[in-house]
Amino acid sequence: MTSATHNMKAATDLRSFVAVGLLLGPSLSSYQLKENSDLLAVLHVILAGIFVFYAGEYLIHRLSTTLRDIDNCASSFRNLLGNVRGGKSM
């Protein structure tokens, strides 16, 4: 799987998760759970925890991809400088 495909899949998964959470949160409060605010609070904390987990996973993935790209760019630049200093033609 290419990096772009993987990034698109991760973004789609994150958007889907957020959409489900936004739809599920208000619908839970419309049932008989209004009377039991403790249960509703626990469910919202669980949903928030899941959201934070996936958001963190996504951010870690993006950061590692960015750092790898920066390292590849720096390596290419060092090779280019080495070729120029060594008198090698391109």
Steps between C-alpha positions, in 0.01 A plus 500: 500500500642836404551772757237723340245218501578420861469867600166529321373184673611629841330836441181328384502271804543799730220694331271196517573456868428866574175485300382191690589662833315819412194303392510258792556752780180704459290195413598331827371794698163486323417160651423416861860578589410858583390380840833331565752776447784293649469237228485769233812665640685167498397434140622844395831447678541165322421658162740786572772251599455303179507822298819618673663161439430505125588868468832435677567199279434711192722785621785261583471348152505843334796612712703189420421537129603865508824423683582223253438738208723765660774241552475385137519860382803569719670184375440601139637847573813352664553277196459799270755700701738205502478476121562873458795507743650182358501646151259239368267606227135412510 
